Amino acid sequence: MRRIPLTSVVDLVVLNVLSLVAVAGYETSFGDLNFLLAAVGGLLVGTASAVAGTLLRLPVLPTVLLGLAAYFLLGTPFTMPAQGIAVVLPSLASLAGLAAGAVFGWADIVTIGTPVEAPYYVAAVPYVATWLVSLVGGLLVLRWLPKRRTVLRAAVLLVGPVVLYLSGILLGTDESYLAALRGVAFAAIALVWLAWRRGAAVDVEHGGAPRPLGRRLAGSSAVVGGAVVLGVVAGLAWAPVSTDRYVLRDEIVPPFDAREFSSPLAGFRKYTKDLAEEPLFTVSGLEPGDTIRLATMDAYSGRLWNVAGPESAVADGGYAIVGETLPQPSLADLGSERDVTVEVTGYDDVWLPTVGYGEQLTLVDRGSSERAGDVRYNADAGTAVLTSGVADGARYELRARVQREPDTSQLVDVPVARVDGGPVQNVPDVVDAKADEYAGDATSAIEQLRAIETALKTNGFLSHGLASDAIASRAGHGADRLVELFTRSEMIGDEEQYASAMALMARHLGYPARVVMGFAPEVDSASDEVEVLGSQVTAWVEVPFEGVGWISFRPTPDQVDVPQEQTPKPKSEPQPQVRQPPRAERAEDDLLTTVEIDDTEDDDRDRPFRIPEWVWIAAGSLLVPLAIVFLPMLAVSLLKRRRRSRRRGDANDRSVAGAWEELLDRSAELGLEPPERASRLQAAQVLERQLDEQGLAPVVDGRPVSLAQLAVTVDREVFDGLEVTDATVTQRWTEADAVAAAIASTAGRARRLVARYRFRRRRRRS
């Protein structure tokens, strides 16, 4: 086995320390230092793979494949122990997670709300980053740097840790993590190491005795100390403020688009008509007056209120993947805490019912917890989505805090917050006119909004369009429905129409209003669990105030007794009698022809067969490790066959020499060290000595074989000028193959297995 010099060990230690300092910058994304377990694991696995490949004398490609196999086989306890078998052994889920994290984790980490806790494979990001840097850096330290030890070559090794340091910045947040301390430590360690490297290179170049380590480091430390002081002073003077920090999560738009789902407000009447008496879910932990939030809508198209798309710079900032810990809103004055538990019974949608602004969300039931990666949360809207759908039996726990709402008198001098709202289009002129009329002479924002709220509430009437209502009320909140709301003799509608109208009126006045849909259950102070029915659905308006948060307005009237219009009853006039034609004796049903209808759905008939997703995951989890193990072996085997075929098919004298070269190459692949530049006899003597030392002396047909005699025979047949017959060629190849097989049989199974991944080709000589 090859020994590793002490200088290379020092280089590996420095490389790993710099990588650890660099990867610590990921703390701003993960929120704590738990990710360091994965980062340290990547350093250990990558460095160990590079060292093992060097000690086993593996070429670069097999060493990389060894590192790749170690990445999958050893990564489970460092990244996702919960998915492993007995924590440490890889499972199908952990192997799939390690593969997905290496590919998709980089995109997820900049779109997930901090702290990053989901999806489960996201911990593979620091693991694969440090694994790659340590594996490549270790190969350079052990194989490339010793060939020519210069400062420039040593500086190349710093590229990996520097890239790792920059990735911690780009994947992080506006807030840095110990930036000055980490930067100074990184620079000091790198400069001292380069100075030590330079001193060692100068000593070797001048052929003198190496200077004492203390003397070599003294001058370097002085230079580094001055550089550090200068860097700290410059950093304090010219360091950018946190708002100027460039991070990718501020530049990349989250891929989730809530517009993929239908507008929640469009299905408002479904709850009041079809699900009025249907228990949707039960909630425990509510207090009297609490409302349940379902969805927040801030964009209006003239037909529907909906959630603004991710391309719009709206106030709520968009939905992002989250873990159990939820990000906090940027504008809110949060008060008392709620610990609620929701258990779904008849509710079926993608929007998760929540309370207030969440702090922690835990999916309890097994079916939902397995889909925790599908949760998206909007911190500023206080609403959550489970993109794969909320199923019957789902159960989750939410810790949240509710918004404080000051009295109107306390908000008179408080301006409306200047936040970007979603786009509003095709608003009817009558809505704008009514906004100016209802606002009247009010001057402050809160007084204008309360005036509109009061006018709608006192002048309108409530009707859900049910058969039991006094008067019909058409569903919808498009432009035509709002025109009807204000142009009829009486304003008639429900929360869908009144909340939509008030939000558009507030937008006309320049206030960034939004519509919130949810439920208002009746909570008794003595009750611990509340059953929420479809009839308890509601909607309201929210407007942001500077330093206070989003204040709610509820413009829906309580009056249901709509005054009836008095219309004169028409007088009846007698009509002349007309003789009726005789009744047809044949029933109309006899005129119909029976038609058989094919109930098969066209989509089901035309849909091609699809392989289930779990089959792909299982096949990938099995085939990827098998490919890592056997594909390199197959590639090396093909190269060896090609090498042997070329030598065997050459001219007879050169083919005899090729038999000897094949024997030496196969010996080298077993871990022996035949000399490169030596005669055949010298190479045979060196090889025989190594075989004797390792107890691998070849025995063929019960007799020991002399490699020196075989080398002399090959030299004679190559150089004596006589014609070499085909029989001689066959004999020499048979002898060489027998000797190589004898050496391999005594070398042991492990060395034979490693030899399958090695490929060596000696330079041809006469």
LINFENBEL-V935451 format. One line per field, one symbol per residue. burial: # if it has 9 or more other ideal C-beta (glycine too) atoms within 8 Angstrom, else .. A space follows every 50 residues. Layout:
# LINFENBEL-V935451
burial->???
This chain:
# LINFENBEL-V935451
burial->...#...##.##.##################...##.############# ######.#.#.###########.########.##.....###.####### #...##############.########################.#...#. #.##..##.######.######...##....################### #.#............##.###.##..##..##..#.........#.#.#. .#.#.#.#....###.#######.##.#######.#...########### #..#######.#.###.##########.#.##.#...#.########..# ###########.###.###.##..#############..##..####### ####......##.#.##...##.#..##.###.##..##..#.####### ###.###..######...#.#.#..####.######....########## #########.#########.#.#......#.###############.### #######..#.#...................................... ...............###.###.##..##..##..##.##..##.###.. .#####################.#.....#########.##....##### ....#.##.######.##.....#...##..##.######.###.##... ##.######..#....
